[in-house]
Amino acid sequence: PSVSISLVPLSSQPGPGHLLCSIMDFYPAEIQVRWFQGQQELSGHVVATDVVPNGDWTYVTAVL
């Protein structure tokens, strides 16, 4: 699999924006992505896209 993390600015609000984690080319489709700040898991504002077939037996998803 390949993973990239990028900053997505919020155009409607001032501030640093959100982190976007893109996970590509993984198999099997079951995957768990978790965000941490220090030792604390962040779960309240985490949004994930559906796991989507990539067309070559691998999958992609994104977590914001």
PDB file with one MODEL, atoms N, CA, C and O in Angstrom:
MODEL        1
ATOM      1  N   PRO A   1       0.826  -1.204   0.000  1.00  0.00           N
ATOM      2  CA  PRO A   1       0.000   0.000   0.000  1.00  0.00           C
ATOM      3  C   PRO A   1       0.865   1.261   0.000  1.00  0.00           C
ATOM      4  O   PRO A   1       2.037   1.230   0.375  1.00  0.00           O
ATOM      5  N   SER A   2       0.269   2.350  -0.423  1.00  0.00           N
ATOM      6  CA  SER A   2       0.947   3.642  -0.308  1.00  0.00           C
ATOM      7  C   SER A   2       0.040   4.589   0.456  1.00  0.00           C
ATOM      8  O   SER A   2      -1.183   4.547   0.319  1.00  0.00           O
ATOM      9  N   VAL A   3       0.657   5.446   1.265  1.00  0.00           N
ATOM     10  CA  VAL A   3      -0.077   6.360   2.134  1.00  0.00           C
ATOM     11  C   VAL A   3       0.487   7.761   1.931  1.00  0.00           C
ATOM     12  O   VAL A   3       1.702   7.950   1.878  1.00  0.00           O
ATOM     13  N   SER A   4      -0.412   8.744   1.816  1.00  0.00           N
ATOM     14  CA  SER A   4       0.035  10.132   1.787  1.00  0.00           C
ATOM     15  C   SER A   4      -0.840  10.938   2.736  1.00  0.00           C
ATOM     16  O   SER A   4      -2.038  10.686   2.869  1.00  0.00           O
ATOM     17  N   ILE A   5      -0.220  11.907   3.389  1.00  0.00           N
ATOM     18  CA  ILE A   5      -0.931  12.782   4.309  1.00  0.00           C
ATOM     19  C   ILE A   5      -0.731  14.210   3.814  1.00  0.00           C
ATOM     20  O   ILE A   5       0.393  14.640   3.556  1.00  0.00           O
ATOM     21  N   SER A   6      -1.836  14.935   3.687  1.00  0.00           N
ATOM     22  CA  SER A   6      -1.758  16.307   3.202  1.00  0.00           C
ATOM     23  C   SER A   6      -2.680  17.198   4.021  1.00  0.00           C
ATOM     24  O   SER A   6      -3.620  16.727   4.660  1.00  0.00           O
ATOM     25  N   LEU A   7      -2.392  18.490   3.991  1.00  0.00           N
ATOM     26  CA  LEU A   7      -3.193  19.481   4.695  1.00  0.00           C
ATOM     27  C   LEU A   7      -4.233  20.034   3.732  1.00  0.00           C
ATOM     28  O   LEU A   7      -3.892  20.496   2.643  1.00  0.00           O
ATOM     29  N   VAL A   8      -5.503  19.987   4.132  1.00  0.00           N
ATOM     30  CA  VAL A   8      -6.603  20.504   3.325  1.00  0.00           C
ATOM     31  C   VAL A   8      -7.099  21.774   4.013  1.00  0.00           C
ATOM     32  O   VAL A   8      -7.659  21.705   5.107  1.00  0.00           O
ATOM     33  N   PRO A   9      -6.898  22.946   3.375  1.00  0.00           N
ATOM     34  CA  PRO A   9      -7.345  24.190   4.013  1.00  0.00           C
ATOM     35  C   PRO A   9      -8.863  24.295   4.016  1.00  0.00           C
ATOM     36  O   PRO A   9      -9.540  23.775   3.128  1.00  0.00           O
ATOM     37  N   LEU A  10      -9.382  24.975   5.028  1.00  0.00           N
ATOM     38  CA  LEU A  10     -10.816  25.242   5.105  1.00  0.00           C
ATOM     39  C   LEU A  10     -11.045  26.647   4.570  1.00  0.00           C
ATOM     40  O   LEU A  10     -10.659  27.622   5.214  1.00  0.00           O
ATOM     41  N   SER A  11     -11.661  26.765   3.413  1.00  0.00           N
ATOM     42  CA  SER A  11     -11.835  28.074   2.802  1.00  0.00           C
ATOM     43  C   SER A  11     -12.852  28.932   3.548  1.00  0.00           C
ATOM     44  O   SER A  11     -12.775  30.160   3.498  1.00  0.00           O
ATOM     45  N   SER A  12     -13.798  28.308   4.238  1.00  0.00           N
ATOM     46  CA  SER A  12     -14.849  29.076   4.897  1.00  0.00           C
ATOM     47  C   SER A  12     -14.481  29.506   6.316  1.00  0.00           C
ATOM     48  O   SER A  12     -15.167  30.342   6.905  1.00  0.00           O
ATOM     49  N   GLN A  13     -13.412  28.945   6.869  1.00  0.00           N
ATOM     50  CA  GLN A  13     -13.045  29.262   8.250  1.00  0.00           C
ATOM     51  C   GLN A  13     -11.550  29.520   8.345  1.00  0.00           C
ATOM     52  O   GLN A  13     -10.759  28.862   7.669  1.00  0.00           O
ATOM     53  N   PRO A  14     -11.158  30.480   9.185  1.00  0.00           N
ATOM     54  CA  PRO A  14      -9.717  30.664   9.406  1.00  0.00           C
ATOM     55  C   PRO A  14      -9.163  29.508  10.229  1.00  0.00           C
ATOM     56  O   PRO A  14      -9.896  28.870  10.984  1.00  0.00           O
ATOM     57  N   GLY A  15      -7.911  29.249  10.086  1.00  0.00           N
ATOM     58  CA  GLY A  15      -7.283  28.187  10.861  1.00  0.00           C
ATOM     59  C   GLY A  15      -6.461  27.290   9.975  1.00  0.00           C
ATOM     60  O   GLY A  15      -6.370  27.508   8.767  1.00  0.00           O
ATOM     61  N   PRO A  16      -5.860  26.277  10.574  1.00  0.00           N
ATOM     62  CA  PRO A  16      -4.915  25.433   9.838  1.00  0.00           C
ATOM     63  C   PRO A  16      -5.545  24.453   8.861  1.00  0.00           C
ATOM     64  O   PRO A  16      -4.850  23.995   7.954  1.00  0.00           O
ATOM     65  N   GLY A  17      -6.807  24.107   8.990  1.00  0.00           N
ATOM     66  CA  GLY A  17      -7.427  23.142   8.091  1.00  0.00           C
ATOM     67  C   GLY A  17      -7.481  21.754   8.692  1.00  0.00           C
ATOM     68  O   GLY A  17      -7.416  21.587   9.910  1.00  0.00           O
ATOM     69  N   HIS A  18      -7.601  20.753   7.822  1.00  0.00           N
ATOM     70  CA  HIS A  18      -7.701  19.351   8.237  1.00  0.00           C
ATOM     71  C   HIS A  18      -6.596  18.541   7.587  1.00  0.00           C
ATOM     72  O   HIS A  18      -6.095  18.894   6.519  1.00  0.00           O
ATOM     73  N   LEU A  19      -6.223  17.455   8.241  1.00  0.00           N
ATOM     74  CA  LEU A  19      -5.297  16.506   7.642  1.00  0.00           C
ATOM     75  C   LEU A  19      -6.091  15.464   6.871  1.00  0.00           C
ATOM     76  O   LEU A  19      -7.106  14.959   7.352  1.00  0.00           O
ATOM     77  N   LEU A  20      -5.623  15.148   5.676  1.00  0.00           N
ATOM     78  CA  LEU A  20      -6.240  14.124   4.832  1.00  0.00           C
ATOM     79  C   LEU A  20      -5.244  12.995   4.643  1.00  0.00           C
ATOM     80  O   LEU A  20      -4.117  13.217   4.200  1.00  0.00           O
ATOM     81  N   CYS A  21      -5.661  11.786   4.980  1.00  0.00           N
ATOM     82  CA  CYS A  21      -4.835  10.600   4.795  1.00  0.00           C
ATOM     83  C   CYS A  21      -5.415   9.795   3.638  1.00  0.00           C
ATOM     84  O   CYS A  21      -6.546   9.316   3.718  1.00  0.00           O
ATOM     85  N   SER A  22      -4.646   9.645   2.569  1.00  0.00           N
ATOM     86  CA  SER A  22      -5.070   8.864   1.403  1.00  0.00           C
ATOM     87  C   SER A  22      -4.311   7.548   1.396  1.00  0.00           C
ATOM     88  O   SER A  22      -3.082   7.533   1.445  1.00  0.00           O
ATOM     89  N   ILE A  23      -5.042   6.444   1.334  1.00  0.00           N
ATOM     90  CA  ILE A  23      -4.438   5.117   1.331  1.00  0.00           C
ATOM     91  C   ILE A  23      -4.784   4.468   0.005  1.00  0.00           C
ATOM     92  O   ILE A  23      -5.960   4.349  -0.340  1.00  0.00           O
ATOM     93  N   MET A  24      -3.770   4.047  -0.743  1.00  0.00           N
ATOM     94  CA  MET A  24      -3.971   3.502  -2.080  1.00  0.00           C
ATOM     95  C   MET A  24      -3.296   2.144  -2.237  1.00  0.00           C
ATOM     96  O   MET A  24      -2.316   1.826  -1.565  1.00  0.00           O
ATOM     97  N   ASP A  25      -3.851   1.368  -3.139  1.00  0.00           N
ATOM     98  CA  ASP A  25      -3.244   0.094  -3.554  1.00  0.00           C
ATOM     99  C   ASP A  25      -3.092  -0.912  -2.423  1.00  0.00           C
ATOM    100  O   ASP A  25      -2.052  -1.558  -2.297  1.00  0.00           O
ATOM    101  N   PHE A  26      -4.139  -1.046  -1.591  1.00  0.00           N
ATOM    102  CA  PHE A  26      -4.064  -2.046  -0.522  1.00  0.00           C
ATOM    103  C   PHE A  26      -5.007  -3.206  -0.825  1.00  0.00           C
ATOM    104  O   PHE A  26      -5.995  -3.049  -1.543  1.00  0.00           O
ATOM    105  N   TYR A  27      -4.689  -4.360  -0.271  1.00  0.00           N
ATOM    106  CA  TYR A  27      -5.481  -5.574  -0.411  1.00  0.00           C
ATOM    107  C   TYR A  27      -5.199  -6.438   0.806  1.00  0.00           C
ATOM    108  O   TYR A  27      -4.042  -6.562   1.206  1.00  0.00           O
ATOM    109  N   PRO A  28      -6.207  -7.033   1.401  1.00  0.00           N
ATOM    110  CA  PRO A  28      -7.634  -7.053   1.083  1.00  0.00           C
ATOM    111  C   PRO A  28      -8.307  -5.733   1.451  1.00  0.00           C
ATOM    112  O   PRO A  28      -7.654  -4.799   1.916  1.00  0.00           O
ATOM    113  N   ALA A  29      -9.614  -5.668   1.239  1.00  0.00           N
ATOM    114  CA  ALA A  29     -10.359  -4.417   1.391  1.00  0.00           C
ATOM    115  C   ALA A  29     -10.515  -3.965   2.841  1.00  0.00           C
ATOM    116  O   ALA A  29     -10.783  -2.788   3.084  1.00  0.00           O
ATOM    117  N   GLU A  30     -10.358  -4.858   3.798  1.00  0.00           N
ATOM    118  CA  GLU A  30     -10.514  -4.487   5.202  1.00  0.00           C
ATOM    119  C   GLU A  30      -9.324  -3.640   5.635  1.00  0.00           C
ATOM    120  O   GLU A  30      -8.171  -4.045   5.487  1.00  0.00           O
ATOM    121  N   ILE A  31      -9.619  -2.463   6.171  1.00  0.00           N
ATOM    122  CA  ILE A  31      -8.557  -1.571   6.625  1.00  0.00           C
ATOM    123  C   ILE A  31      -9.073  -0.746   7.791  1.00  0.00           C
ATOM    124  O   ILE A  31     -10.260  -0.425   7.855  1.00  0.00           O
ATOM    125  N   GLN A  32      -8.181  -0.405   8.715  1.00  0.00           N
ATOM    126  CA  GLN A  32      -8.523   0.447   9.840  1.00  0.00           C
ATOM    127  C   GLN A  32      -7.508   1.584   9.882  1.00  0.00           C
ATOM    128  O   GLN A  32      -6.301   1.348   9.928  1.00  0.00           O
ATOM    129  N   VAL A  33      -8.004   2.811   9.865  1.00  0.00           N
ATOM    130  CA  VAL A  33      -7.152   3.997   9.936  1.00  0.00           C
ATOM    131  C   VAL A  33      -7.574   4.790  11.164  1.00  0.00           C
ATOM    132  O   VAL A  33      -8.758   5.076  11.345  1.00  0.00           O
ATOM    133  N   ARG A  34      -6.609   5.146  12.010  1.00  0.00           N
ATOM    134  CA  ARG A  34      -6.910   5.904  13.222  1.00  0.00           C
ATOM    135  C   ARG A  34      -5.969   7.095  13.317  1.00  0.00           C
ATOM    136  O   ARG A  34      -4.795   7.003  12.961  1.00  0.00           O
ATOM    137  N   TRP A  35      -6.497   8.214  13.800  1.00  0.00           N
ATOM    138  CA  TRP A  35      -5.710   9.425  14.027  1.00  0.00           C
ATOM    139  C   TRP A  35      -5.390   9.537  15.514  1.00  0.00           C
ATOM    140  O   TRP A  35      -6.232   9.248  16.364  1.00  0.00           O
ATOM    141  N   PHE A  36      -4.157   9.962  15.819  1.00  0.00           N
ATOM    142  CA  PHE A  36      -3.727  10.178  17.206  1.00  0.00           C
ATOM    143  C   PHE A  36      -3.115  11.564  17.330  1.00  0.00           C
ATOM    144  O   PHE A  36      -2.453  12.054  16.415  1.00  0.00           O
ATOM    145  N   GLN A  37      -3.347  12.182  18.473  1.00  0.00           N
ATOM    146  CA  GLN A  37      -2.643  13.396  18.849  1.00  0.00           C
ATOM    147  C   GLN A  37      -1.924  13.072  20.140  1.00  0.00           C
ATOM    148  O   GLN A  37      -2.541  12.967  21.200  1.00  0.00           O
ATOM    149  N   GLY A  38      -0.613  12.914  20.043  1.00  0.00           N
ATOM    150  CA  GLY A  38       0.149  12.399  21.171  1.00  0.00           C
ATOM    151  C   GLY A  38      -0.256  10.949  21.393  1.00  0.00           C
ATOM    152  O   GLY A  38      -0.209  10.142  20.465  1.00  0.00           O
ATOM    153  N   GLN A  39      -0.657  10.612  22.624  1.00  0.00           N
ATOM    154  CA  GLN A  39      -1.111   9.259  22.941  1.00  0.00           C
ATOM    155  C   GLN A  39      -2.628   9.120  22.856  1.00  0.00           C
ATOM    156  O   GLN A  39      -3.158   8.027  23.050  1.00  0.00           O
ATOM    157  N   GLN A  40      -3.336  10.219  22.567  1.00  0.00           N
ATOM    158  CA  GLN A  40      -4.800  10.241  22.575  1.00  0.00           C
ATOM    159  C   GLN A  40      -5.356   9.986  21.174  1.00  0.00           C
ATOM    160  O   GLN A  40      -5.019  10.704  20.232  1.00  0.00           O
ATOM    161  N   GLU A  41      -6.205   8.967  21.033  1.00  0.00           N
ATOM    162  CA  GLU A  41      -6.855   8.708  19.752  1.00  0.00           C
ATOM    163  C   GLU A  41      -7.946   9.743  19.509  1.00  0.00           C
ATOM    164  O   GLU A  41      -8.752  10.031  20.394  1.00  0.00           O
ATOM    165  N   LEU A  42      -7.962  10.297  18.307  1.00  0.00           N
ATOM    166  CA  LEU A  42      -8.987  11.263  17.914  1.00  0.00           C
ATOM    167  C   LEU A  42     -10.067  10.521  17.147  1.00  0.00           C
ATOM    168  O   LEU A  42      -9.784   9.881  16.134  1.00  0.00           O
ATOM    169  N   SER A  43     -11.302  10.605  17.623  1.00  0.00           N
ATOM    170  CA  SER A  43     -12.368   9.872  16.941  1.00  0.00           C
ATOM    171  C   SER A  43     -13.582  10.745  16.666  1.00  0.00           C
ATOM    172  O   SER A  43     -14.407  10.382  15.827  1.00  0.00           O
ATOM    173  N   GLY A  44     -13.724  11.884  17.340  1.00  0.00           N
ATOM    174  CA  GLY A  44     -14.924  12.684  17.225  1.00  0.00           C
ATOM    175  C   GLY A  44     -15.135  13.354  15.886  1.00  0.00           C
ATOM    176  O   GLY A  44     -16.279  13.524  15.466  1.00  0.00           O
ATOM    177  N   HIS A  45     -14.071  13.741  15.196  1.00  0.00           N
ATOM    178  CA  HIS A  45     -14.195  14.490  13.950  1.00  0.00           C
ATOM    179  C   HIS A  45     -13.604  13.734  12.760  1.00  0.00           C
ATOM    180  O   HIS A  45     -13.263  14.355  11.753  1.00  0.00           O
ATOM    181  N   VAL A  46     -13.479  12.434  12.851  1.00  0.00           N
ATOM    182  CA  VAL A  46     -12.871  11.634  11.795  1.00  0.00           C
ATOM    183  C   VAL A  46     -13.944  11.200  10.802  1.00  0.00           C
ATOM    184  O   VAL A  46     -14.974  10.644  11.186  1.00  0.00           O
ATOM    185  N   VAL A  47     -13.690  11.462   9.521  1.00  0.00           N
ATOM    186  CA  VAL A  47     -14.614  11.081   8.463  1.00  0.00           C
ATOM    187  C   VAL A  47     -13.848  10.253   7.437  1.00  0.00           C
ATOM    188  O   VAL A  47     -12.774  10.655   6.988  1.00  0.00           O
ATOM    189  N   ALA A  48     -14.395   9.100   7.065  1.00  0.00           N
ATOM    190  CA  ALA A  48     -13.744   8.230   6.088  1.00  0.00           C
ATOM    191  C   ALA A  48     -14.635   8.055   4.868  1.00  0.00           C
ATOM    192  O   ALA A  48     -15.859   7.988   4.979  1.00  0.00           O
ATOM    193  N   THR A  49     -14.002   7.982   3.699  1.00  0.00           N
ATOM    194  CA  THR A  49     -14.743   7.666   2.484  1.00  0.00           C
ATOM    195  C   THR A  49     -14.962   6.156   2.427  1.00  0.00           C
ATOM    196  O   THR A  49     -14.379   5.404   3.208  1.00  0.00           O
ATOM    197  N   ASP A  50     -15.798   5.728   1.506  1.00  0.00           N
ATOM    198  CA  ASP A  50     -15.971   4.303   1.285  1.00  0.00           C
ATOM    199  C   ASP A  50     -14.681   3.712   0.728  1.00  0.00           C
ATOM    200  O   ASP A  50     -13.896   4.409   0.086  1.00  0.00           O
ATOM    201  N   VAL A  51     -14.471   2.438   0.974  1.00  0.00           N
ATOM    202  CA  VAL A  51     -13.368   1.716   0.346  1.00  0.00           C
ATOM    203  C   VAL A  51     -13.812   1.407  -1.075  1.00  0.00           C
ATOM    204  O   VAL A  51     -14.858   0.794  -1.289  1.00  0.00           O
ATOM    205  N   VAL A  52     -13.000   1.840  -2.058  1.00  0.00           N
ATOM    206  CA  VAL A  52     -13.376   1.755  -3.462  1.00  0.00           C
ATOM    207  C   VAL A  52     -12.413   0.830  -4.200  1.00  0.00           C
ATOM    208  O   VAL A  52     -11.200   0.949  -4.029  1.00  0.00           O
ATOM    209  N   PRO A  53     -12.933  -0.099  -5.024  1.00  0.00           N
ATOM    210  CA  PRO A  53     -12.042  -0.935  -5.837  1.00  0.00           C
ATOM    211  C   PRO A  53     -11.250  -0.075  -6.819  1.00  0.00           C
ATOM    212  O   PRO A  53     -11.784   0.867  -7.406  1.00  0.00           O
ATOM    213  N   ASN A  54      -9.992  -0.404  -6.987  1.00  0.00           N
ATOM    214  CA  ASN A  54      -9.084   0.347  -7.841  1.00  0.00           C
ATOM    215  C   ASN A  54      -9.051  -0.201  -9.262  1.00  0.00           C
ATOM    216  O   ASN A  54      -8.427   0.402 -10.135  1.00  0.00           O
ATOM    217  N   GLY A  55      -9.708  -1.332  -9.515  1.00  0.00           N
ATOM    218  CA  GLY A  55      -9.728  -1.923 -10.849  1.00  0.00           C
ATOM    219  C   GLY A  55      -8.637  -2.939 -11.095  1.00  0.00           C
ATOM    220  O   GLY A  55      -8.621  -3.577 -12.147  1.00  0.00           O
ATOM    221  N   ASP A  56      -7.716  -3.109 -10.148  1.00  0.00           N
ATOM    222  CA  ASP A  56      -6.623  -4.072 -10.322  1.00  0.00           C
ATOM    223  C   ASP A  56      -6.487  -4.981  -9.097  1.00  0.00           C
ATOM    224  O   ASP A  56      -5.383  -5.400  -8.748  1.00  0.00           O
ATOM    225  N   TRP A  57      -7.589  -5.275  -8.464  1.00  0.00           N
ATOM    226  CA  TRP A  57      -7.674  -6.111  -7.261  1.00  0.00           C
ATOM    227  C   TRP A  57      -7.179  -5.392  -6.012  1.00  0.00           C
ATOM    228  O   TRP A  57      -7.066  -6.013  -4.955  1.00  0.00           O
ATOM    229  N   THR A  58      -6.881  -4.098  -6.109  1.00  0.00           N
ATOM    230  CA  THR A  58      -6.518  -3.327  -4.924  1.00  0.00           C
ATOM    231  C   THR A  58      -7.644  -2.314  -4.641  1.00  0.00           C
ATOM    232  O   THR A  58      -8.602  -2.192  -5.403  1.00  0.00           O
ATOM    233  N   TYR A  59      -7.492  -1.595  -3.519  1.00  0.00           N
ATOM    234  CA  TYR A  59      -8.531  -0.670  -3.074  1.00  0.00           C
ATOM    235  C   TYR A  59      -7.923   0.667  -2.681  1.00  0.00           C
ATOM    236  O   TYR A  59      -6.719   0.773  -2.444  1.00  0.00           O
ATOM    237  N   VAL A  60      -8.784   1.700  -2.614  1.00  0.00           N
ATOM    238  CA  VAL A  60      -8.371   3.036  -2.168  1.00  0.00           C
ATOM    239  C   VAL A  60      -9.413   3.562  -1.184  1.00  0.00           C
ATOM    240  O   VAL A  60     -10.581   3.179  -1.239  1.00  0.00           O
ATOM    241  N   THR A  61      -8.975   4.448  -0.279  1.00  0.00           N
ATOM    242  CA  THR A  61      -9.871   5.132   0.648  1.00  0.00           C
ATOM    243  C   THR A  61      -9.175   6.396   1.129  1.00  0.00           C
ATOM    244  O   THR A  61      -7.974   6.569   0.923  1.00  0.00           O
ATOM    245  N   ALA A  62      -9.925   7.268   1.764  1.00  0.00           N
ATOM    246  CA  ALA A  62      -9.366   8.488   2.341  1.00  0.00           C
ATOM    247  C   ALA A  62     -10.024   8.741   3.682  1.00  0.00           C
ATOM    248  O   ALA A  62     -11.207   8.454   3.865  1.00  0.00           O
ATOM    249  N   VAL A  63      -9.255   9.279   4.622  1.00  0.00           N
ATOM    250  CA  VAL A  63      -9.762   9.582   5.966  1.00  0.00           C
ATOM    251  C   VAL A  63      -9.373  11.014   6.294  1.00  0.00           C
ATOM    252  O   VAL A  63      -8.209  11.403   6.204  1.00  0.00           O
ATOM    253  N   LEU A  64     -10.375  11.780   6.673  1.00  0.00           N
ATOM    254  CA  LEU A  64     -10.186  13.205   6.978  1.00  0.00           C
ATOM    255  C   LEU A  64     -10.458  13.446   8.438  1.00  0.00           C
ATOM    256  O   LEU A  64     -10.356  14.580   8.906  1.00  0.00           O
TER     257      LEU A  64
ENDMDL
END
